[in-house]
Amino acid sequence: QVQLVESGGGLVQAGGSLRLSCAASGRSFSHYSMGWFRQAPGKEREFVAAIAWINSMTYYVDSVKGRFTISRDNAKNTVYLQMNSLKPEDTAVYYCAASWHETDVIEDSNYAYWGQGTQVTVSS
């Protein structure tokens, strides 16, 4: 069992930056692939970024490539999402999730554990 708690959300102007954190409790954090997803009002949840546990390969949705960076600190059981050059369309609730999958970490159905989410609002 893994419990995930996100933090770091807030209100920021367009062009600004935020760093989201996701602290995990439980065992074997280093053996979970970790992902970030987001859901805007009236829209379906979408994949944002992931980092595979087997080789630390990272994956991003095209709309955030070059602006967002996912990373992890296994010693702290924490995964991060550094978000730069934020745009109003990045406004959403951001969720952290954990998966046993070594690859195929883009599909939300492959994630077994989810956090409660943190709100990110980008004003224009």
Salt bridges, closest charged atoms under 4 A:
GLU46 OE2 - ARG38 NE 2.55
ASP62 OD1 - LYS65 NZ 2.99
ASP90 OD1 - ARG38 NH1 2.96
ASP90 OD2 - ARG67 NH1 2.74
ASP108 OD2 - ARG45 NH2 3.29
